[in-house]
């Protein structure tokens, strides 16, 4: 990471710069080597203020900490920044995981057709499952039905929730 250190109402000393770089090294693993971190030291009355701003992959990470002790404000500011970074990273990982699951089992195509006809087609892959497994799957989701390949009969079935809390199965005629 590249550090741009500036001071407002205070001269940035070598010790301040080294301490801030040491603390910022904790978050370097989240960024590219050419990412810039703007670090601003300022003093207002007897308060020391540290501000850190990092722009990376469309996100702006910003933390500001105030304390009577300069080094305590640096510690607090870096902790705040690290929390923001971890929150965004976790959100990105969750989003990637959710979209990977949807793409694996469901593909949606918008098909141009005339008015009052089918306007959306969903395709899916059926997994061989038992009725008990499908009930457990349906309980854990907000869906009202589940299409599956019945492993007992080797036929495609639909399991659906009834209004009274029970379940129904659609089976093809023989």
C-alpha positions in Angstrom: 0.0 0.0 0.0 1.0 3.5 -0.6 0.6 6.0 2.3 -0.1 9.7 1.8 0.4 11.3 5.2 -0.6 14.9 5.9 -0.8 17.0 9.0 -3.2 19.8 9.9 -2.1 22.0 12.7 0.6 19.5 13.4 3.9 18.4 11.8 4.0 14.7 10.9 7.0 13.4 12.6 8.9 10.2 11.6 7.7 8.5 14.7 4.1 9.3 13.9 4.5 8.1 10.4 6.2 4.8 11.4 3.6 4.0 14.0 0.7 4.7 11.6 2.4 2.5 8.9 2.9 -0.3 11.4 -0.7 -0.3 12.4 -1.9 0.1 8.8 0.1 -3.0 7.8 -2.6 -5.1 9.5 -5.1 -4.2 6.7 -2.6 -4.3 3.8 -3.7 -7.9 3.0 -7.1 -6.7 1.9 -5.8 -4.3 -0.8 -3.6 -4.3 -3.9 0.0 -3.0 -3.5 -0.8 0.2 -5.5 -3.8 1.2 -3.4 -3.4 4.6 -1.7 -4.3 5.3 1.9 -4.8 9.0 2.8 -3.9 9.5 6.4 -4.5 12.9 8.0 -3.3 13.9 11.4 -4.8 16.9 13.0 -4.9 18.7 16.4 -7.8 20.8 17.6 -7.3 22.2 21.1 -5.9 19.2 23.0 -7.6 16.5 20.9 -5.6 14.5 18.4 -7.7 13.4 15.3 -6.7 10.7 12.9 -8.6 10.3 9.6 -7.9 7.5 7.1 -9.5 7.2 3.7 -9.0 4.4 1.2 -10.7 4.1 -2.2 -10.7 0.5 -3.5 -12.9 -1.4 -6.0 -15.7 1.1 -5.9 -15.8 1.3 -2.1 -14.6 4.1 0.1 -13.4 3.1 3.5 -13.2 6.1 5.9 -12.5 6.1 9.6 -11.9 9.0 12.0 -10.9 8.7 15.6 -10.4 11.3 18.3 -8.5 11.0 21.5 -6.3 13.0 23.9 -3.4 10.7 23.0 -2.2 10.6 19.3 -1.3 7.0 19.4 -4.6 5.9 21.0 -6.4 7.8 18.2 -4.3 5.9 15.6 -5.1 2.5 17.2 -8.9 3.4 17.4 -9.0 4.6 13.8 -7.3 1.5 12.4 -9.6 -0.7 14.4 -12.7 1.1 13.0 -11.3 0.8 9.5 -10.5 -2.9 9.8 -14.1 -3.5 11.0 -15.5 -1.7 7.9 -13.2 -3.8 5.6 -14.2 -7.1 7.2 -17.9 -6.1 7.0 -17.7 -5.4 3.3 -15.6 -8.5 2.6 -18.1 -10.7 4.4 -21.0 -9.1 2.5 -19.2 -9.7 -0.8 -18.5 -13.4 0.1 -22.1 -13.9 1.1 -23.3 -12.3 -2.2 -20.9 -14.5 -4.2 -22.1 -17.6 -2.4 -25.8 -16.8 -2.9 -25.4 -16.1 -6.6 -23.3 -19.2 -7.2 -26.1 -21.3 -5.6 -28.8 -19.7 -7.7 -26.8 -20.0 -11.0 -26.2 -23.7 -10.3 -29.8 -24.7 -9.9 -31.8 -22.1 -11.7 -31.6 -20.3 -15.0 -34.1 -17.6 -16.0 -34.6 -16.5 -19.6 -36.9 -13.7 -20.6 -38.6 -14.9 -23.8 -40.3 -12.3 -26.0 -43.9 -13.5 -26.7 -47.3 -12.1 -27.4 -49.5 -10.5 -24.7 -51.2 -12.8 -22.2 -48.7 -15.6 -22.8 -45.7 -17.0 -21.1 -43.2 -14.2 -20.5 -40.7 -15.9 -18.3 -39.2 -19.4 -18.4 -37.4 -21.0 -15.5 -35.3 -24.1 -16.0 -33.9 -26.2 -13.2 -32.1 -29.4 -12.6 -33.9 -32.1 -10.6 -31.8 -33.9 -8.0 -32.7 -37.5 -6.9 -34.1 -37.1 -3.4 -36.5 -38.8 -1.0 -39.7 -37.1 0.1 -38.4 -36.7 3.6 -35.3 -34.8 2.3 -37.5 -32.5 0.2 -39.7 -31.8 3.2 -36.7 -30.8 5.2 -35.5 -28.6 2.3 -38.9 -26.9 2.0 -39.1 -26.3 5.8 -35.8 -24.4 5.6 -36.8 -22.2 2.7 -39.5 -19.7 1.9 -40.6 -21.5 -1.2 -44.1 -23.0 -1.5 -43.2 -25.9 -3.7 -40.1 -28.0 -4.8 -39.6 -30.0 -8.0 -37.5 -33.1 -7.5 -36.7 -36.5 -8.9 -38.2 -39.0 -6.4 -35.4 -41.5 -5.6 -38.0 -44.1 -4.6 -40.0 -44.1 -7.9 -37.5 -42.5 -10.3 -40.1 -40.0 -11.4 -40.3 -36.3 -11.3 -42.6 -35.1 -8.5 -43.6 -31.7 -7.0 -43.9 -31.3 -3.3 -46.0 -28.3 -2.1 -47.0 -26.7 1.2 -50.7 -26.7 2.0 -52.4 -23.8 3.9 -52.9 -26.1 7.0 -49.1 -26.7 7.3 -49.1 -30.2 5.7 -47.6 -31.2 2.4 -48.9 -32.5 -0.9 -47.2 -34.3 -3.8 -48.0 -34.1 -7.5 -47.1 -37.4 -9.3 -47.5 -38.2 -13.0 -50.2 -40.6 -14.0 -49.1 -44.2 -14.8 
